[in-house]
Amino acid sequence: MARVEENWVHFVQVSTCECLCAASFKNPSTVFTFMVLDDFLRDNLECGTSGMNYYSKLHRVTSGMFPHLVPNRYCELLHVAWQWCMLKLLKWNGFKKDMGLLPKGDLALFCMTCPQPGINIDPKADLDKQVDNSHFLHIPLSLQIVPGIGMWHIHGHKQECYMRYAPLFIKGSGWVDGEIIKTLWSILNIVFALTCGMTSPHWQELLDFQMNDSNFMKMIRMGD
């Protein structure tokens, strides 16, 4: 049986083990260690490494002189890595194997700062009451709030919105995009090339996994 580890690919007799993930549930001939699957996910998240490039690296690590003679388990890696991502999401969100069909959106990371009525915002409270009851917010009575739309986002609205709400035409307003949440998506450029040859469900799952990791990294740094 071919055993794929983070530092080489080799043939070995394998018995039932809780630290191995088989490429097939029926007559398996290839197994992957949990460590190599975690290493592949880290390379994918941090470096944008594709499955083909990662397995090519394993070829070179296993045999620097004859990498072409190393067993090719690239397709098996893609299959098992997809399952591994799903298992990771289930584990991180506290689901067990007997949970049945999961509700839509339950594998997405919960954001504690996003306004969510009924969770961290009273759906019946208006802005004035929230400000009045807050120890940290204060709006002077003389302050006039002028609605506007950030420059990055205004071009996606109707044509008449540009003249009404673009900061360029609001007196005292500067040139700002006001869309920091969308500019943060630029980190997805690292995996853009990987999605070109993927099917729609595949690249959607890849981007979801990347965004979940991005949100997690932002969340744990909120206190800094």
Secondary structure in CASP SS format (residue, H / E / C, confidence):
PFRMAT SS
TARGET T0000
AUTHOR 0000-0000-0000
METHOD secondary structure of the structure
MODEL  1
M C 1.00
A E 1.00
R E 1.00
V E 1.00
E C 1.00
E C 1.00
N C 1.00
W C 1.00
V E 1.00
H E 1.00
F E 1.00
V C 1.00
Q C 1.00
V C 1.00
S C 1.00
T C 1.00
C C 1.00
E C 1.00
C C 1.00
L E 1.00
C E 1.00
A E 1.00
A C 1.00
S C 1.00
F C 1.00
K C 1.00
N C 1.00
P C 1.00
S C 1.00
T E 1.00
V E 1.00
F E 1.00
T E 1.00
F H 1.00
M H 1.00
V H 1.00
L H 1.00
D H 1.00
D H 1.00
F H 1.00
L H 1.00
R H 1.00
D H 1.00
N H 1.00
L H 1.00
E H 1.00
C H 1.00
G C 1.00
T C 1.00
S C 1.00
G H 1.00
M H 1.00
N H 1.00
Y H 1.00
Y H 1.00
S H 1.00
K H 1.00
L H 1.00
H H 1.00
R H 1.00
V H 1.00
T H 1.00
S C 1.00
G C 1.00
M C 1.00
F C 1.00
P H 1.00
H H 1.00
L H 1.00
V C 1.00
P C 1.00
N C 1.00
R C 1.00
Y H 1.00
C H 1.00
E H 1.00
L H 1.00
L H 1.00
H H 1.00
V H 1.00
A H 1.00
W H 1.00
Q H 1.00
W H 1.00
C H 1.00
M H 1.00
L H 1.00
K H 1.00
L H 1.00
L H 1.00
K H 1.00
W H 1.00
N C 1.00
G C 1.00
F C 1.00
K C 1.00
K C 1.00
D C 1.00
M C 1.00
G C 1.00
L C 1.00
L C 1.00
P C 1.00
K C 1.00
G C 1.00
D C 1.00
L C 1.00
A C 1.00
L C 1.00
F C 1.00
C C 1.00
M C 1.00
T C 1.00
C C 1.00
P C 1.00
Q C 1.00
P E 1.00
G C 1.00
I C 1.00
N C 1.00
I E 1.00
D C 1.00
P C 1.00
K C 1.00
A C 1.00
D C 1.00
L H 1.00
D H 1.00
K H 1.00
Q H 1.00
V H 1.00
D H 1.00
N C 1.00
S C 1.00
H C 1.00
F C 1.00
L C 1.00
H C 1.00
I C 1.00
P C 1.00
L C 1.00
S C 1.00
L C 1.00
Q C 1.00
I C 1.00
V C 1.00
P C 1.00
G C 1.00
I C 1.00
G C 1.00
M H 1.00
W H 1.00
H H 1.00
I H 1.00
H C 1.00
G C 1.00
H C 1.00
K C 1.00
Q H 1.00
E H 1.00
C H 1.00
Y H 1.00
M H 1.00
R H 1.00
Y H 1.00
A C 1.00
P H 1.00
L H 1.00
F H 1.00
I C 1.00
K C 1.00
G C 1.00
S C 1.00
G C 1.00
W C 1.00
V C 1.00
D C 1.00
G C 1.00
E C 1.00
I H 1.00
I H 1.00
K H 1.00
T H 1.00
L H 1.00
W H 1.00
S H 1.00
I H 1.00
L H 1.00
N H 1.00
I H 1.00
V H 1.00
F H 1.00
A H 1.00
L H 1.00
T H 1.00
C C 1.00
G C 1.00
M C 1.00
T C 1.00
S H 1.00
P H 1.00
H H 1.00
W H 1.00
Q H 1.00
E H 1.00
L H 1.00
L H 1.00
D H 1.00
F H 1.00
Q H 1.00
M H 1.00
N H 1.00
D H 1.00
S H 1.00
N H 1.00
F H 1.00
M H 1.00
K H 1.00
M H 1.00
I H 1.00
R C 1.00
M C 1.00
G C 1.00
D C 1.00
END
